[in-house]
Amino acid sequence: MRQEALLMIQYEPLTENDASAYRELRLEALMKNPEAFASEYGVEIQNSLFEFEERLSREHAITVGAFDGNNLIGIVTLVKETLPKMRHRATLEAVYVKPEYRGQRISAQMIERLMEIAKDEGIVKKFYLYVMVSNRQAISAYEKMGFSIYGEDKEAMWEGDHYVDEYLMARFI
């Protein structure tokens, strides 16, 4: 059954036409897992649909979505560096999969799809990401994908009433 479910998921870059579903899933992510994101639900909910359309049309960023049929169930964004000396680098951010779909390697498949797109463009060779030190499941998944920890950012983010540390991870292709 699990293998069957994997085969039905499609991984595609999002366009402006996906802005409404993207906005809805992004807000869900901020509501259900606020500790994993620098953005806050209270701020993002004020953003118009147009602002989400603009995010999806940025030239230096790509957002891939995981679709179960027509339902957007996962998102991840790749932000490419724009300075000429750093164009070989990009950062993965805003990874989220609906809770009921977790444990099926959907985030890994979305990230692999993003890396495939970047590789086809022929520019990006090094991928970065930041993950909370306490998020062992994500760290393990990223390590299985070839990412390595290269540093730790102490007190990287303020979460409610305490600081959160993050690991800095990278992967070359």
N, C-alpha and C positions, 0 to 999 in steps of 0.2 A: 504493500500500500504506500509506504513512504517513497519508494523509488518511483512509483507511478505519479505521485504528487509532484516530484521534482521535474519530471518530464513535461508537465503541463505549464510550468512557470516560464514566462518569456522575459528576457532582459533587454530593454531598449532604452536609448537616450530619450529623455523627455523633451517635449517642445512646448511652445506657448499654449498649444491646445490642451496640454495636460495640467495647466496651472491650477485649476480648481481642485482636482484630485491631489495634486502636489501640496497645495496649501492645507487641505484637510489632513493629509498624512503628517505633514510637518508639524502642525499644531498638536496632533495626537502624540507625536514623539516628545514634544516639549512638555505636554501634560503628564504623560505616563513615565517618562524617564528624564526629568529635569536636570538631574545630576550629571548627565552625560553630554550636555550641550552648554555652550557659552551663552547662547540666546535664551530669552525667557518668554514663556507663553504670553504673559501680560503685554509684552512689547510687540511680539509677532502677530498677535490677533488683531492689532490695530492696522497692520499692513493691508493695503487693498489688493484685490486680485491682480490689478495692473502691476503692482510691485513684484508679485510672484511670477507674472509673465516676463517681466524684465530680467529676473534672476535666471530664468530658463533660457533666455536669449543672449546672455553674456558671451562674448567671443572667447574669453579666457577661461571659461568654466563649462563643464559638461556634467549633467545630472543623469544618472541611469536609474530607471525604475524597474522593479520586479512586478510583473503582472500575472495574476491568477485570473485568466479570462480577461475581462475588462476592468477588474479591480486592481488598483495600485496597492501593493502590499509591502513594498520596500523601496528605499531610496538611498542613494549615496552620491556625493558630489566630488568632482575632481577640479581643483582650482590650479590652473597653470601659472607659473611665474611669467611675467611679461618683460622683465629686464633682459636685454640681449645676453649677458653673461650668465644668466640663471634660467634661461628658457628650457634647459634640460631637466628642470625640477617641477614637481607638482605635488600638491597636498590633497589627500583624501580627507573629507570631512562630512559631518552630518549623516552618519550611517544609522539607518533605522529599519527594522523589520517588525511588522505587527507581531505581538506576542504569540498568537496562535500559529504562526508560521515559523517560529524559531526552531533551531535544531535540525534544519534541513539544508544547511550550507547556502542559504539564499544570499546572505551578505557576502560570502566568499565568491559566489557566482556573479553578483553585481560588480564587485571590485575587479574580478578577472575580466569582465566585459569592458569596464572602463579602461583597464590597462591595455586591453586589446585595441581599443579605439585610439588611445594615445600612441601606442606602438605603431599603428598604421599611419599616423600622422608623421612619424619619424623624428620627432623632436624630443619628447620626454623620455628620459632614461633612468631617472631616480624619483621614487615615490616616497612621500613622507606621510605620517599620520601621528596623531596624539591620542592617547587612551589613558583613562583613569587607572592609577596603580591598583585600585581595588577591583577592577573589572577583569578578573582572572579568565573568564570564559572568552572574552574578546581578545585578550592578550594571547591566549593559546591558539585561537583561530588565526590571528594575524601571523603568529610564528609558523603555523602549518602552511601558510601562504608564502613563506619566504621572507617575511619582515623580521628585522632584528632590532632589539632595544639598543640605542646608542647613547641614551642619556635620560635623566630624570629632571623634571621641572618641579621643584618644590613650591608649594603654595601657588600653583598655576591658576587656580580659579577659586573664587569665593562662592560657596554653596550654602546659602541660608545663614548658618551660624558658625561655619568652619571652613578652613581651606581644604582644597583637594589637590593632591599631587598627580602629575601625569608622567607617563613614560613617553619618550620620543622614539619613534620607530621608523625605520627606512628599509627600502628594498630597491636594488638595481635590477634593470632588465637588460 
